[in-house]
Amino acid sequence: IGRMADAVTRGVGDLTAGVTEVFDPTLRLGVTGLSRAGKTVFITSLVANLIDRGRMPGFTAGSRIETAFLQPQPDDTVPRFDYESHLSALTSRDPHWPEGTRAVSELRLSFKVRPAGLLSGLRGVRTVHLDIVDYPGEWLLDLGLMEKTYDEWSERALARLTSWNASDYEAAMQAVDATAPLDEPIAQKLARSYTAALHLARDAGAYDLTPGRFLLPGDLEGSPALTFAPLPPGEAPRGSLRREMARRFEAYKSQVVRPFFRDHFARLDRQVVLLDVLGALRRGPRAVEEMRAAMADILTAFRPGTLGWLMSLLGARRVDRLLFAATKADHLHHGQHARLTALTEALVRDARSRADFAGARTRAMSIAALRATVEETREHQGVDLPVVRGRLLSTGREAALYPGELPDDPSHILNPARQGADAWLDGDYDLMDFAPAPLTLRPGEGPPHIRLDRAAEFLLADRL
Ligand code: GDP
């Protein structure tokens, strides 16, 4: 009898799951940005704050939410976003930053919400599901590969490596005969050398580096679809290294890039793109210009009119709200946040106007998903400096630091004529490896943040 009852309850459980799927509204929120932009911290803090809602005054739907709770996600084959581990890293006795995003993952947060306004008395409490999809921005950059042949891609990839001084790869490439029959160890060696060159270029401030999976392979590491590299155009006899490289490039497009866009990207309703604008600024004008160019490329995905293959995957579905958030704003005194936002707006201006045109609402903001500092004013050689104070990871000690000042006009940074002329954030910015502040979480209070509630308002409030 016990077993039968079990089976019956399971049956009922399955049934309700099915019913839930069909009738409850679901919102799919994509969270992306290049490596270390802050995706993991953003999702962890957003979810913790949505569950608690104590520190979300700017999130108007918060007052109508009766409960928010985690549920099994709908997609059985996508890894779950490891919320619990990340939260415990941030909130442990000795808080540390969690491991960042390496691949796509997903988390379902469900809300019980009271309806707004006049109808509130008439309609009952509704359930709304929020499916958060975390994925590397590097994978979005692969969009640019789809319309290119192997030769076109190779030419561009090689030109970029040259401009970023990746001479090791050139030496490796020159040592092989691309018309000779494929020899797998040679193909692997080239792919490894090319991957190493991409990493070097990225560390120097390059953003648009493809294929994205070479930087973040996910579970495809070592597979043939990731064992190719660019070669200059030339003869490609059947069975030759060059012919096989071109074939694998096509396999990468059809079996890696396209399925990612179909299975994950094409199903999103809302998107937040996180940008470590301060980090790019610190690396210099060229890195900032790279970030601007990469954003313009990424944003093509949100006005897919020109891309037939993507249009056919999307069907009628579109991302209708797109947020660009400059992260880690807690490195700056709030007096400079408006400048950071203006710079972020300027960085995505081209891309933005196109997305706006295609019907998506866009917004730029400066946020800190997890505030690790407090603000102070300190006198230094007779002037008052707006500093931020926090505990440094390197020393474990508290330090009050002044990061330097952003220009009030973003065109001072983005104007190509002035590039190279200025160094921004030349204060203590390099020393700022703040540890996450030990959180004093009282009941009903989420982790401290800067404008995370505003971000939630823009991305979610109208659908709850
Ligand atoms: P991901 O690679 O995009 O998932 O990036 P993470 O979320 O792992 O963040 C990368 C690093 O940026 C973290 O390890 C922190 O050092 C830093 N970081 C992220 N968010 C914040 C924030 O809100 N404030 C501060 N001070 N640092 C942050």
Residues whose N, C-alpha, C, O or C-beta is under 5 A from the ligand:
A	BS01	GDP	L34 S35 R36 A37 G38 K39 T40 V41 F42 W97 P98 E99 G100 T101 K328 D330 A368 A369 L370 R371 A372 F434
